[in-house]
Amino acid sequence: MLVCHCNLITQKEIEAAIVEMLDADPWQLIVPAKVYHAMAKRGRCCGCFPNVVETIIRVTEDYHSQSDNHDADIVTHLDRVRALREKFGSRFIERRNKGHRAA
């Protein structure tokens, strides 16, 4: 699935970059800009960043659940991030007008 139309980045490429960063340091803070930097890309319109955040949360949660550490702190932290995302991020729908058209 194509996530970023500006850079032609797929979901699998983003997931691979996140897993690669987690392999290097499983407890680092991963943000969309860091993922794009790891892929040697940059955010242009940044409309895909909310979807990238959801991908980071999902992949990080899966990565830690498959690792040897089964701490409850991981799930608690990710639930807090998800709750903040729902509280502040879902109202704006990527900050685009409903009648927005690229062409």
C-alpha positions in Angstrom: 0.0 0.0 0.0 1.3 3.4 -0.9 1.6 5.6 2.2 3.4 8.7 0.9 2.4 9.9 -2.6 5.0 12.7 -2.6 8.0 10.3 -2.2 6.3 7.0 -3.4 6.9 5.2 -0.2 5.1 2.0 0.6 3.9 0.6 3.9 6.5 -2.2 3.7 9.4 0.2 3.3 8.3 2.2 6.3 7.9 -1.0 8.4 11.3 -2.2 7.3 12.9 1.1 8.3 11.2 1.0 11.7 12.3 -2.6 12.4 15.8 -1.7 11.4 15.9 1.2 13.8 14.4 -1.0 16.6 17.1 -3.6 16.0 19.7 -1.0 16.5 18.1 0.4 19.7 14.7 -1.1 20.9 14.1 1.7 23.3 14.7 4.7 21.1 12.0 7.3 20.3 10.9 6.9 16.7 9.1 9.8 15.0 8.1 10.2 11.3 11.1 12.5 10.5 13.5 9.9 11.9 11.9 7.2 9.7 12.1 9.4 6.6 15.7 10.3 7.4 16.6 6.6 7.7 15.1 6.1 4.2 17.0 9.2 2.8 13.7 10.9 2.1 12.1 14.0 3.5 8.5 15.0 4.3 7.1 17.3 1.6 3.4 17.9 2.3 3.5 15.8 5.5 0.0 14.6 5.0 1.1 11.0 5.5 2.7 11.6 8.9 -0.5 10.7 10.9 -0.5 7.3 9.1 3.2 6.9 9.7 2.7 7.5 13.4 0.0 4.7 13.5 2.5 2.4 11.6 5.2 3.3 14.1 2.9 2.4 17.1 1.8 -0.8 15.5 5.2 -2.1 14.4 6.8 -1.1 17.7 4.1 -2.9 19.7 4.5 -6.0 17.5 8.3 -5.9 17.8 8.3 -5.7 21.6 5.6 -8.4 21.9 7.7 -10.8 19.9 10.9 -10.0 21.9 11.9 -11.7 25.1 10.7 -8.8 27.2 7.0 -8.9 28.0 6.8 -5.8 30.2 3.5 -4.2 30.8 5.2 -0.8 30.6 5.4 -1.1 26.8 1.7 -1.6 26.3 0.8 1.1 28.9 3.0 3.7 27.1 1.6 2.8 23.6 -1.9 3.0 24.9 -1.2 6.5 26.2 0.2 7.5 22.9 -2.8 6.1 21.1 -5.2 7.9 23.4 -3.4 11.2 22.8 -3.6 10.6 19.1 -7.3 10.0 19.3 -7.8 13.1 21.5 -5.8 15.6 19.5 -5.2 14.1 16.0 -8.4 12.6 14.8 -10.4 15.9 14.8 -8.4 17.6 12.1 -8.2 14.7 9.5 -4.7 15.6 8.4 -5.6 19.3 8.4 -7.1 19.2 4.9 -10.3 20.7 3.7 -13.0 18.2 2.7 -13.0 19.6 -0.8 -9.2 19.3 -1.2 -8.1 18.0 -4.6 -4.5 17.7 -5.7 -5.3 18.3 -9.3 
